Amino acid sequence: MSTKPVRVKEGVGPSLNRERVIAAALEIIDTEGLDAFSIRGLAQNLGVYPTAIYWYVPSRNAVLAGVVAEVLNNVTPEQDDVWTEWLRALFRNFRRQVRRHPNVAPLIGAQLVSNSSIDFQMIDCILAKLEGAGFRGESLRHAYNTVITTMGSFVTHELAPRPSETAENWQEELRATIHSVDPDNYPTISRHLPHLENRAFIVRWQNGVDVPLDGSFEFFIDAVLRGLLQVSRESEAAEAGRAKH
């Protein structure tokens, strides 16, 4: 016997609220993938009519923004470290959270809907750390954009979704293509392929869910932080020079 969805009114009982809607949406995306998510499917999962969803979350985009906010909850480090180490902790926290929900990765950075879930605390903390490091004006904006890009770009590439159809055949075909590289035409690729295959972007057939790129991630954030530190030192030196004159 089938059970019809129950129409729920706002404020009537604890059966439905915004938190439950977002949690159910995240569960669907975790288990079925982002492409499979729909408001109709979400309503069916919750046992309500689709219109009931909109009493708590106004649109599909708002649901997805809420999912992003839930996944990235508490990524901001609490410890008051040196700014470079605070940023390192931020990058690691972000990656750890997204790796717990890899199907959400395409929503982060690649789609502006994620901007609807603005974490003002995180933004303020990042700006405060960069300001304390000596960045001002345009350089502060550039440094902030660098931090945000660093936080999201590696992880979204690492966890790029696999094809939902014929995934195993696709993996075998790509693996064969990579191994068929002609050493006469592409000698450098051929020489380094044993170190790259399935562990480097483009020349891999599995994503970071199955083959995490831990070492490359640490190398990446270390390179970014060294660059920001160098720019900060150069800015301080230039400021000191102007003060003398």
Buried (B, 14 or more C-beta within 10 A) or exposed (E): EEEEBEEBEEEEEEEBBBEEBBBBBBBBBBEEBBEEBEBEBBBBEBBBBBEBBBBBBEEBBBBBBBBBBBBBEEBBBEEEEEBBEBBBBBBBBBBEBBBEBBBBBBBBBBBEBBEBBEBEEBBEBBBEBBBEBBBEEEBBEBBBEBBBEBBBBBBBBBBBBBEEEEEEEBBEEBBEEBEEBEEEEEEEBEEEBEEBBBBEEEBBBBBBBEEBBEEBBEEBBEEBBEEBBEBBEEBEEEEEEEEEE
